C-alpha cells in the first residue's frame, strides 16, 4: 500500500509557508472532520468520513476502510439485537482496532512483511485468541459457557461429549446462572480437549458455543450443613472392627455429589480431623488415597487429635517433596503408603528413600505395601509390657522376715554412737569398698568426709591404689565405718531387692537416704546411699561377707520426701520392707517344742533318707524351718556336697 502524506509543518506549500509535520493519509481516512485542504496542484479535497461502503478509489487506498474494521462490523451486526453487546463490545472492539492502527503506524514491519498498523489479512478479525491452559496442582478446571443458560443441560453436555469423543469426561457441579452456564472437570487432558472445542459446536439458534476454560476449583463454604453431610458420609466409610476409616477420593462420594468437599482444601480436611477426634478418637488406620493432597502443614494437629494412628495411606496424591512429611513426624506410624506421589520420582535408590522415610517415622515396618526389615534402634518399644513398679523385690517370699530382722538390727547399731558392735555383723574375712559420686565439683566439696576412702576405679587406675582403698577383714571394715560421720537413716525411704536367696548365700541391695547428725542439729546434710551386701550363714545367724557402698548427694525430690513419717529406727522398729505391698511378710515363726522337733527330724529323715543326726543338724541350721531344710538338702545333694556318712543309719 502506497503511503500518501498531507502537507504539514514539516515542509513548505506553494505559498512558501513552513510546515513542520506530515500527517499519514491513513489518519485522514479515519478523520471524520469535514475540513478542506489544498494539495500541491491546488485542488480542493474533502477529508472523507468513515464509511462502511466499499470505496472505488485508486490504489492509494484513500477513503478505504480496513478489512479488519469491516469484519468486526459484520460480526456484530449478525448477532442478535442485544443492547449491552452493541453498546459495549462493538464500540470497544472498534475503538481498540482504530487505536491500534494509530499507535502502530510508525513501527517497523513485522516478521510476516506486513507494515505495523496496516489492515489485517482477510479473516483475521474473526480469529479468537485462546489463552493456553496449563496444568494446576489441584487438577480442577472451570468450564464457562456464555449464554449457556439458554440451552438445556443435556444438550450442552451431550454436545461437548460428542465433540471430544472418544474421550470421556465427568462434569461436576453444573450450574446455570443469569448470563452463563458453568461446570467443573478434574482432569487436565479433559479440560484441554474441551478448550479446543471452543466455537466449534453448533447451537440450535445457529451460533457457535463458546467454551471458556480456566484453572479453578468450585466455590464452597464451611458451615454446619457441610459438616453434617461430611459426618454422614464418613459413618458409612468407618470399620469399627479394624478401627479404620477410608476417605479415598472423598470428594467423589455419591452422597456429596452436589457439594464440593475436596480434602486438599485445608478448611475441609481440618473439619474431617475434628469429626474424627470427636467421634472416633480410637482410630488406628486412615486412608487418604487419591485426594490430590499437596500441602500437609495443616495436618500437624493429627498427632494430638488422633494420637492412635498407626497406619496412614496417602497414595495417588501430589506430595512434592520428602520434607513435606515433616508435619506428620509426631505420628507413631508402623505402615505408610506413598505410591504414585511426585516425591518418589526424586529417589532412584530405594535404600535412600527408605532411609529418608525412617528418619521421620523410625517405627515404620511396611512402606508402599512392601515389608521392611526391622529398624535398628535403641528405643524401647512402646508395646513392651513392663512389670508393675514395686518398692522392693524379693525373689523368695520366705526370706522377708529374715531380711527385715537383719536390716533392722544392722542400721540400729550403725546409727548409734558406737559402731564397734558391728564386728559381729561382718565375717572374719569380710571385704568392703566405698565409692562417691565426684562428677560435679560441688559433690567433692559436700562429700569431702567420704573422699579419703573413695575407691572409684574410674579414677584409681593403678592396682596399688585400688588395693589400698579396699578394706579387708572385719577389724579394718568396722574401724573405717566408725570414722564416717554419725548418721540417721530414714527407713521409710528404703527400697530392698533380694535377688538371690539360698541357705548358703543371700544377695541383698538396699537404697535410701540418711542425714549426717550434727551437734544441735545444725546444717544436717541429707545423702542418698546404695549398699550391696553378700550375706552368708555364720554360727546360728548370718554375717556380711562382702559389701559395696555408694554415697551421693540427695536429689531435691528425695529431700522433700525424707524424714516425714519417722525419725529413725528408734521410733520405727520395722523398716518399710515389712509394709511393702508387693510382698506379704511372713508371720514370725515361734520355736517348736521338743515333741514337734522330734517329729520334724523323723519326717526329714524319712524324706531325705539321711540319718537322724544329720536330719536334726539340717533343721537346726535352718532355724527349724522345715521348708528351708528341704530346700537346703535338695540343693546340696545336687552339688554332691553331702558326705556319705550322712546316710549311714545308726
C-alpha positions in Angstrom: 0.0 0.0 0.0 1.5 3.3 -1.0 1.8 5.9 1.7 0.4 9.4 0.8 1.1 12.3 3.1 -0.8 15.6 3.5 1.4 18.7 3.7 2.2 19.6 7.3 4.5 21.7 9.3 7.5 19.6 8.2 7.6 21.1 4.6 6.6 24.2 2.5 3.5 24.6 0.5 3.1 26.5 -2.8 2.9 29.8 -0.9 6.2 29.2 0.7 4.8 28.6 4.2 6.7 26.3 6.5 5.0 23.1 7.7 6.6 21.0 10.5 5.0 17.6 10.1 3.3 15.4 7.6 0.1 13.5 8.5 -0.2 10.0 7.1 -3.1 9.6 4.7 -4.4 6.7 6.8 -5.2 9.2 9.6 -7.0 11.4 7.1 -9.1 8.4 6.0 -10.2 7.9 9.6 -10.8 11.5 10.4 -14.5 12.4 10.5 -14.0 16.1 10.3 -15.1 18.0 7.1 -12.3 20.4 6.7 -10.9 21.1 3.2 -7.2 21.1 2.2 -5.3 22.2 -0.9 -2.9 19.7 -2.4 0.2 20.7 -4.4 -1.9 21.0 -7.6 -4.3 23.4 -5.9 -7.2 21.1 -5.9 -9.7 21.1 -3.1 -10.1 17.7 -1.4 -12.6 16.9 1.3 -11.4 14.5 4.1 -13.8 11.6 3.8 -15.8 10.4 6.8 -15.7 6.8 7.9 -17.9 4.8 5.5 -18.8 1.1 5.6 -19.4 1.1 1.8 -16.6 -0.2 -0.5 -14.6 2.6 -2.0 -13.7 2.8 -5.7 -10.7 5.0 -5.2 -7.3 4.1 -6.6 -4.5 2.0 -5.3 -3.6 4.7 -2.8 -6.4 3.4 -0.6 -7.6 6.9 0.1 -11.1 6.7 1.8 -11.0 2.9 2.1 -11.9 1.3 5.5 -9.6 -1.6 6.6 -10.9 -5.1 6.2 -10.5 -5.7 9.9 -12.9 -3.0 10.7 -15.3 -4.4 8.2 -15.1 -7.8 9.7 -15.8 -6.5 13.2 -18.8 -4.7 12.0 -20.1 -7.7 10.0 -19.8 -10.0 13.1 -21.6 -7.7 15.4 -24.4 -6.8 13.0 -25.1 -10.5 12.6 -25.5 -11.0 16.3 -28.9 -10.6 18.0 -30.1 -7.2 18.9 -28.6 -7.1 22.3 -28.3 -3.6 23.6 -25.4 -4.3 26.0 -23.5 -6.2 23.4 -23.9 -3.5 20.7 -23.2 -0.7 23.1 -20.1 -2.1 24.8 -18.5 -4.9 22.9 -18.8 -3.4 19.4 -17.7 0.0 20.3 -14.8 -1.4 22.4 -13.6 -3.6 19.5 -13.8 -0.8 17.0 -12.0 1.7 19.3 -9.4 -0.9 20.0 -8.7 -1.6 16.4 -8.6 2.1 15.4 -6.4 2.9 18.4 -4.0 0.1 17.5 -3.7 1.5 13.9 -3.0 4.9 15.2 -0.4 3.7 17.7 1.4 1.2 15.5 1.7 3.1 12.1 5.3 4.2 12.7 6.6 0.8 13.9 8.7 -1.4 11.8 7.3 -4.2 9.6 6.5 -7.4 11.2 8.2 -10.7 10.5 5.5 -11.5 8.0 6.4 -8.5 5.9 3.3 -6.6 6.8 3.7 -3.0 7.9 2.5 -2.4 11.5 -0.8 -0.7 11.6 -1.8 -1.8 8.1 -5.1 -3.7 7.6 -5.2 -7.2 8.9 -5.3 -10.1 6.5 -8.7 -11.4 5.4 -10.4 -13.3 8.2 -8.0 -12.1 10.9 -10.7 -10.0 12.6 -12.7 -13.2 13.2 -9.8 -15.1 14.8 -10.2 -15.9 18.5 -7.1 -15.6 20.7 -7.2 -18.6 23.1 -5.1 -18.4 26.3 -3.0 -21.5 26.7 -4.2 -23.8 29.5 -1.5 -25.1 31.9 -1.8 -27.9 34.5 -2.6 -26.9 38.0 -1.7 -28.6 41.3 -5.4 -29.3 42.2 -6.3 -30.5 38.7 -9.7 -28.8 38.9 -10.8 -26.7 35.9 -13.8 -24.4 35.4 -15.7 -24.5 32.1 -17.9 -21.4 31.5 -20.3 -21.2 28.6 -21.6 -17.6 27.9 -25.3 -17.6 27.2 -25.3 -21.3 28.0 -28.2 -20.9 30.3 -30.5 -20.6 27.2 -29.8 -24.3 26.3 -30.8 -27.5 28.1 -28.2 -29.1 30.3 -28.5 -32.4 28.5 -27.9 -30.7 25.1 -24.8 -28.8 26.4 -23.1 -31.8 28.0 -24.1 -34.2 25.2 -22.7 -31.8 22.5 -19.4 -31.5 24.4 -19.1 -35.2 24.9 -19.7 -35.9 21.2 -17.1 -33.2 20.2 -14.3 -34.6 22.4 -15.2 -38.3 21.8 -13.7 -40.8 22.3 -12.5 -39.1 25.5 -14.9 -39.4 28.4 -15.5 -36.5 30.8 -17.5 -36.3 34.0 -19.0 -32.8 34.6 -19.4 -31.8 38.2 -21.5 -29.1 39.9 -23.3 -28.0 36.8 -25.0 -24.6 37.3 -27.0 -22.3 35.0 -26.6 -18.7 36.1 -28.1 -15.5 34.7 -25.7 -15.0 31.9 -23.8 -18.3 31.5 -23.6 -21.9 32.5 -20.7 -23.4 34.4 -19.4 -26.8 35.4 -16.1 -28.3 36.6 -13.8 -31.1 35.5 -10.9 -32.6 37.5 -8.6 -33.7 34.7 -6.2 -31.6 32.7 -6.5 -33.6 29.5 -10.3 -33.3 29.6 -10.1 -29.6 30.2 -7.7 -29.1 27.3 -9.9 -31.1 25.0 -12.9 -29.0 25.9 -11.0 -25.8 25.3 -10.1 -26.9 21.8 -13.8 -27.2 21.0 -14.3 -23.5 21.7 -16.6 -22.1 18.9 -16.7 -25.4 17.1 -20.0 -26.7 18.4 -23.3 -25.6 16.7 -26.2 -24.5 18.8 -29.9 -24.7 17.9 -30.0 -20.9 17.2 -27.3 -21.2 14.6 -24.4 -19.8 16.7 -21.2 -21.4 17.9 -20.9 -22.5 21.5 -18.2 -20.5 23.4 -16.2 -22.6 25.9 -14.0 -20.7 28.3 -11.7 -22.9 30.4 -9.5 -21.9 33.3 -7.9 -23.4 36.3 -10.2 -23.0 39.3 -12.0 -25.1 41.9 -15.6 -24.9 42.9 -16.7 -22.4 45.5 -17.5 -23.9 48.9 -18.5 -22.6 52.3 -17.7 -24.4 55.6 -20.9 -24.4 57.6 -23.0 -26.7 59.8 -24.7 -28.2 56.8 -21.4 -29.2 55.2 -20.1 -30.7 58.5 -23.3 -32.8 58.9 -23.0 -34.1 55.3 -19.4 -35.0 55.8 -20.2 -36.8 59.0 -22.9 -38.9 57.3 -20.5 -39.8 54.5 -17.8 -40.8 57.0 -20.1 -43.0 59.0 -20.5 -45.5 56.2 -16.8 -45.5 55.5 -15.7 -46.4 59.0 -14.9 -50.0 60.0 -15.2 -50.4 63.8 -13.8 -53.9 63.8 -10.4 -52.7 62.4 -10.7 -49.1 63.6 -10.1 -48.0 60.1 -11.6 -45.0 58.1 -11.5 -45.0 54.3 -11.6 -41.4 52.9 -10.2 -42.4 49.5 -11.4 -40.0 46.8 -13.7 -38.4 49.3 -15.0 -35.6 47.0 -16.4 -38.2 44.6 -18.6 -39.8 47.3 -22.2 -40.2 45.8 -23.6 -38.6 48.9 -21.6 -35.5 48.3 -22.2 -35.1 44.5 -23.9 -31.8 44.9 -21.4 -30.1 47.2 -17.7 -29.5 46.8 -15.9 -31.5 49.6 -12.3 -32.0 48.4 -9.8 -32.8 51.2 -7.0 -31.0 49.5 -8.6 -27.8 50.8 -7.2 -27.1 54.3 -10.5 -25.9 55.7 -12.3 -29.2 54.7 -9.7 -31.7 55.9 -9.4 -29.9 59.2 -13.2 -30.3 59.6 -12.7 -34.0 58.9 -10.0 -34.3 61.6 -12.2 -32.6 64.1 -15.1 -35.0 63.3 -12.7 -38.0 63.8 -11.3 -36.6 67.1 -14.9 -36.0 68.4 -16.5 -39.3 67.4 -13.7 -41.9 66.7 -10.6 -40.8 68.7 -9.5 -44.5 68.9 -8.9 -44.5 65.1 -5.8 -46.5 64.1 -5.9 -46.6 60.3 -6.7 -43.7 57.9 -6.9 -43.9 54.1 -6.4 -40.6 52.3 -5.6 -42.0 48.9 -6.4 -40.1 45.7 -7.4 -36.8 47.3 -4.9 -34.5 45.4 -3.1 -33.6 48.6 0.0 -31.5 48.1 0.3 -29.4 51.3 0.4 -31.1 54.7 1.3 -28.3 57.1 -2.3 -28.2 58.3 -2.1 -31.8 59.3 0.1 -31.2 62.3 -2.9 -31.4 64.6 -3.4 -35.1 63.8 -0.7 -36.1 66.3 -2.7 -34.5 69.2 -6.2 -35.1 68.0 -5.8 -38.6 66.6 -2.8 -39.9 68.6 -3.5 -43.6 68.0 -3.0 -43.5 64.2 -0.5 -46.3 63.2 -1.5 -46.9 59.6 -1.7 -44.0 57.0 -2.3 -44.3 53.3 -1.6 -41.2 51.1 -1.0 -42.8 47.7 -2.1 -41.2 44.4 -1.7 -37.7 45.8 0.6 -34.8 44.7 3.1 -34.6 47.6 6.1 -33.0 46.0 9.0 -33.4 48.5 10.0 -35.7 51.3 10.3 -32.8 53.8 6.6 -32.1 53.2 6.1 -35.1 55.5 7.8 -33.3 58.4 4.3 -32.1 59.5 3.4 -35.7 60.4 6.6 -36.7 62.2 4.9 -36.8 65.6 2.7 -39.7 64.4 3.9 -43.1 65.5 3.3 -44.9 62.2 4.1 -48.5 61.5 2.7 -48.6 58.0 2.8 -45.8 55.4 1.8 -45.8 51.7 3.1 -43.0 49.4 2.8 -44.7 46.0 2.3 -42.5 42.9 3.4 -39.3 44.6 5.9 -37.0 42.9 8.3 -37.3 45.8 9.1 -40.9 44.9 10.4 -39.9 41.5 13.2 -38.0 43.2 14.8 -41.2 44.5 16.3 -43.7 42.2 17.8 -45.6 45.1 15.1 -47.4 47.1 17.5 -47.6 50.1 17.9 -43.8 50.3 14.1 -43.5 50.0 13.5 -45.9 52.9 16.2 -44.2 55.0 14.6 -40.7 54.5 11.2 -42.1 55.5 12.6 -43.8 58.6 14.3 -40.5 59.7 10.8 -39.2 60.1 9.0 -42.4 61.0 11.5 -44.7 62.7 9.0 -47.4 63.6 7.7 -48.0 60.0 7.9 -51.7 59.1 5.7 -51.6 55.9 6.2 -48.9 53.3 4.3 -48.8 50.0 2.9 -52.3 50.6 6.5 -53.7 51.0 7.6 -55.3 54.2 10.8 -53.6 55.6 13.4 -55.2 57.8 13.1 -54.3 61.5 14.6 -50.9 62.2 17.8 -50.7 64.1 17.0 -48.6 67.1 17.8 -48.2 70.7 14.3 -47.0 71.5 12.3 -49.3 73.8 9.1 -50.4 72.0 6.0 -48.8 73.5 4.2 -52.1 73.2 6.6 -53.8 75.7 4.9 -54.8 78.8 7.0 -54.0 81.8 6.3 -55.5 85.2 4.5 -53.2 87.6 6.6 -51.0 89.7 7.4 -52.3 93.2 9.0 -50.6 96.1 11.0 -53.7 96.9 11.7 -57.1 95.2 12.2 -60.4 96.9 13.0 -63.4 94.8 11.8 -65.6 97.6 9.0 -64.5 99.9 10.3 -66.8 102.7 13.3 -64.5 103.1 11.1 -61.5 104.0 11.3 -62.0 107.7 15.0 -62.7 107.7 15.9 -59.7 105.7 13.7 -57.4 107.8 15.2 -58.5 111.0 18.8 -58.3 109.7 18.4 -54.8 108.3 16.7 -53.6 111.5 19.4 -54.8 113.8 22.2 -53.6 111.5 21.0 -50.0 111.0 20.1 -49.5 114.6 23.7 -50.2 115.5 25.1 -48.2 112.5 23.1 -45.1 113.6 24.2 -45.4 117.2 27.2 -43.7 118.8 29.2 -46.9 118.9 29.7 -48.8 115.7 32.1 -51.3 117.2 29.2 -53.6 117.9 29.1 -54.2 114.1 32.1 -56.6 114.4 29.6 -59.4 114.9 27.8 -58.4 111.7 30.8 -58.9 109.5 32.6 -62.1 108.5 36.2 -62.6 109.7 37.4 -62.2 106.1 34.9 -59.6 105.0 35.7 -57.1 102.3 34.4 -53.6 102.0 34.6 -50.8 99.4 33.2 -47.2 99.2 32.5 -45.1 96.1 31.5 -41.5 95.9 30.0 -39.6 93.0 32.5 -37.0 92.0 31.1 -36.0 88.7 30.2 -32.5 89.9 32.8 -30.4 91.7 30.2 -29.4 94.3 29.8 -33.1 95.2 33.5 -33.3 96.0 33.2 -30.4 98.5 30.0 -31.6 100.1 31.2 -35.2 100.3 34.7 -34.4 101.5 34.3 -36.6 104.6 34.0 -39.7 102.4 36.6 -38.9 99.8 39.6 -40.4 101.7 38.2 -43.9 101.2 36.8 -43.4 97.7 37.5 -46.4 95.6 36.2 -45.2 92.2 38.1 -47.4 89.8 37.4 -44.9 87.0 39.9 -42.6 88.7 42.0 -45.1 90.5 43.7 -46.8 87.6 46.7 -48.4 89.2 46.4 -51.6 91.1 48.2 -50.5 94.3 45.8 -47.6 95.0 42.8 -49.9 94.3 44.1 -52.4 96.8 44.9 -49.8 99.4 41.3 -48.4 99.3 39.8 -51.9 99.7 39.1 -52.8 103.3 39.8 -56.4 104.2 38.9 -58.2 107.4 36.2 -57.3 110.0 38.6 -55.1 112.0 39.5 -52.9 109.1 35.9 -52.7 107.9 34.4 -51.7 111.2 37.3 -49.4 112.0 36.7 -47.5 108.7 32.9 -47.4 109.3 33.5 -45.8 112.7 35.4 -43.0 111.1 32.5 -42.0 108.9 30.2 -39.2 110.1 27.4 -40.1 112.5 24.1 -40.8 110.6 20.4 -41.2 111.0 18.7 -43.4 108.3 15.2 -42.9 107.1 13.7 -46.5 107.0 10.6 -45.2 105.1 12.9 -44.4 102.2 14.4 -47.9 101.9 14.0 -50.0 98.8 15.2 -53.6 99.3 16.0 -56.0 96.5 16.7 -59.6 97.4 18.0 -61.1 94.2 19.4 -64.3 95.5 18.2 -66.4 98.4 19.7 -69.8 99.3 20.6 -71.4 102.6 24.3 -70.6 101.9 24.0 -67.2 100.3 21.9 -64.1 100.2 22.4 -61.2 97.7 20.8 -58.0 99.0 20.7 -54.4 97.8 19.4 -51.5 99.9 18.9 -48.0 98.7 17.6 -45.0 100.7 18.6 -41.7 102.3 20.2 -40.7 105.6 21.3 -37.5 107.1 24.6 -36.7 108.9 23.9 -35.9 112.5 25.4 -32.6 113.7 25.6 -31.1 117.1 22.5 -29.1 117.9 21.0 -30.4 114.6 22.7 -27.6 112.7 23.1 -28.0 108.9 22.3 -31.7 108.8 23.1 -32.8 105.2 20.9 -35.4 103.5 22.6 -38.1 101.5 21.4 -40.9 99.3 23.1 -44.3 99.5 23.1 -47.8 98.0 24.6 -50.8 99.7 25.0 -54.2 98.1 25.5 -57.0 100.6 26.6 -60.6 100.2 25.4 -62.4 103.4 26.3 -65.9 104.4 25.3 -68.1 107.4 27.6 -67.9 110.5 27.0 -70.0 113.6 23.4 -69.6 114.5 22.8 -66.4 112.4 24.2 -64.5 109.4 27.0 -62.1 108.6 28.2 -59.9 105.8 30.9 -61.4 103.6 31.2 -58.7 101.1 29.8 -55.1 100.9 29.9 -52.2 98.4 28.6 -48.9 99.4 27.9 -45.9 97.2 27.1 -42.4 98.5 25.8 -39.4 96.6 24.0 -36.1 97.3 20.3 -36.4 97.7 18.1 -35.1 94.9 15.5 -32.4 95.6 12.7 -34.9 95.5 14.4 -37.2 98.0 15.0 -34.2 100.3 11.3 -33.3 100.1 10.1 -36.8 100.9 12.7 -37.8 103.5 12.0 -38.0 107.3 8.3 -37.2 107.0 6.9 -40.1 108.9 9.7 -41.3 111.2 12.8 -40.1 112.9 14.8 -43.3 112.7 14.9 -46.9 113.7 14.5 -46.0 117.3 10.9 -44.7 116.6 10.2 -47.2 113.9 11.3 -50.7 114.8 10.5 -52.2 111.4 11.7 -50.8 108.1 9.4 -50.2 105.2 10.2 -53.6 103.8 7.8 -55.2 106.2 5.0 -52.9 104.9 5.8 -53.2 101.2 2.5 -54.1 99.4 4.3 -56.1 96.8 5.5 -58.7 99.3 3.4 -60.1 102.0 5.6 -60.6 105.1 5.5 -63.9 106.8 4.4 -64.1 110.4 7.2 -64.6 113.0 7.7 -68.3 113.5 8.0 -69.3 117.2 10.5 -72.1 118.1 8.7 -75.5 118.1 8.6 -77.6 121.3 10.7 -80.8 121.7 7.9 -83.1 120.6 7.4 -81.1 117.4 11.2 -81.0 116.8 11.4 -84.8 117.1 8.5 -85.2 114.6 10.2 -82.8 112.2 13.5 -84.7 112.4 11.8 -88.1 111.8 9.9 -86.6 108.8 13.0 -85.1 107.2 15.0 -88.4 107.8 12.3 -90.3 106.0 12.1 -87.9 103.1 15.8 -87.4 102.6 17.0 -90.9 103.7 19.6 -89.2 106.0 20.1 -90.5 109.5 18.5 -88.7 112.5 21.7 -86.9 113.5 22.2 -85.3 110.1 18.5 -84.5 109.8 18.5 -82.7 113.1 21.6 -80.8 112.1 20.0 -79.7 108.9 16.9 -78.4 110.8 18.9 -76.6 113.4 21.0 -74.7 110.8 17.8 -73.6 109.1 16.2 -72.4 112.4 13.8 -75.3 112.4 12.2 -74.1 109.1 11.1 -77.4 107.5 10.7 -75.9 104.0 14.1 -74.3 104.1 15.6 -77.6 105.4 14.1 -79.4 102.4 15.4 -76.9 100.0 18.9 -76.9 101.6 19.0 -80.7 101.4 18.0 -80.8 97.7 20.4 -78.1 96.7 23.4 -79.7 98.5 22.5 -83.1 97.2 22.5 -81.8 93.6 26.0 -80.5 94.2 27.2 -83.7 95.8 28.2 -81.9 98.9 26.5 -84.1 101.5 29.1 -86.6 102.9 28.3 -90.4 102.7 28.2 -90.7 106.5 25.0 -88.7 106.5 23.2 -91.6 105.0 24.6 -94.3 107.3 21.9 -95.4 109.7 22.8 -95.7 113.4 
